[in-house]
Amino acid sequence: MIRFKLVALSGQKFDDDVYEVVIPTLDGEIGVLEGHMNLVSVAKTGVIAVRRNPRDSDAQREYFATNGGVVEVADGVLSVLVDEADHSDEINEAEAQKALERAQKMVSEAKDQVSLERAQAIVDRQSVRLQVSSLKRRRQRP
């Protein structure tokens, strides 16, 4: 088991021993298991998947929608520090869909590069939140 700590600007989101964590980084997704080499990387906006036990199926994984940050593996502890993180249980799919539609409108109405980049970041964030919500729905099916 490896200790996984997920901390967002709003506070601690997860702190427990787990079997496996899959994290989106700038170099692609990485899986972290017990005994992983020490590592520092940049997390990108995406889905973090957590498998608590070796025998847990994919359907039993927990999911977090995250927004940027830093990944560190050292001394048997995986620490991920992100701007934002939402557990699948915290996401209201209807609200996330409305926020995505507003952000897409902001993209189409952007007057300059800065406004466009800000709006696109919101689109990306809401898209990930909807993806996590969808994964939660699939997990709940019999």
N, C-alpha and C positions, 0 to 999 in steps of 0.2 A: 504494500500500500504506500501511497505517496500523500503527503499533506497538501491540500489545495486551498489556497486563499485567494478569493476574488474580492477586490476592493474597488469601489467606484467613488467618485467625488462626494456622493450622498452617503457613503458609509460602507461597512462590510456587508457583502452580499452572500458570501459562502466561506466556510472555514471548517473543513472536515477531512478525514482520511478517505481516499478514494482509490479505485483501481486504475482508472484511465481518464485522461482529459484530452480532448482534441480542440486545438486553438487555431484560429485564422491569423497568420502572420504575413508580412510583406513578401516572404519567400514561399508562401503556400501554407497549407494546413500542416500542423505538427501534432503528433500524438505523444503524450508524456505518460510514462509508466514508472513504477518504482525502479530505482537504479539509473534513471536518465542522467546523462552527463550534464555538468553545469552549463548554463546557457543564459544569455541575455538577448532578447529579440524585441522587435516592434510588433505589437498586435494591431490588426486592422479591423475595421468595422466588419462584424460577422457574427457567426454562431459559435458559442463554446458548448461542447457536448461533454457531459460528465457521466461516467459509468462507475457507480459506487462499488460493485462487486464483480469479480471475474466471471461469474455465471450469469450476470444480468444480460438480457437480450438488448438489442438496439431499441426496442420499444420501451424499455425500462430506463433509458438514459434521461438525464435532466438536461434542459437547454436554457442558455442565457443569450439574449441579444446584447451585444456589446458594441461600444463605439470607441475605437482607438485606444492606445495605451502601450504598456510595457510588460514584457514577460520575463520572469527570472526563475531559473531552476538552480537551486543551491542547497546542498546538505539535506536532500530528501524533502525539500519544500518547493512547491510550485506556487509562485506569487504572480498574480496578474493584476496590474493596476490600470484601470480604465476610466475614461471620462464618465461613461454611463453603462449600466448593466441592468437588464430586466430579466427576471426569471420568467419562464413561460406562464406560470400561474398569475403573474402580475400584469399581463398584457391583455387589454380589452381590444379584441380584433376590430370591432366596428369603429372605435376611436382611432386606432392605428390606420385603418383604411381612409378615414376622413382626413387625417393628418397627411397621409401620402398624397391624396388628391390636391390638398391645399399646396403642398410643396411642389407638386408637378406644375401647378398653375404659376407658382413663383418662378420656376425655371423658365417657363415660356414667356413670362413678363419681365425677366431680368434685363436691366438697362446697362449693366457693366459686368466685367469679369468677376469682381468680388461678390456681387449679388448672385451671379450665376453659381459660383462655387459654394456659397453658403446654402443656397436653395438645393443644389445637388447633394450636399452633405445630408440635408434633412430627408431628401428622397431616399438616399442610401440607408439611412438610419431606420426610417419607417418600413422600408422594404424588408430589412432584416427582422424587425419586430413582427411583421406579418409572416415571414418564413418560420420563425420560432412558434408563433401561434398555430400555424398549420402543423408543425411537428407535434405540438401538444395534442391537437385534435386527433391525429393519426395514432398517437400513443394511447388515447382513451378508448379507441374502438375495440370491441370484443374480438 
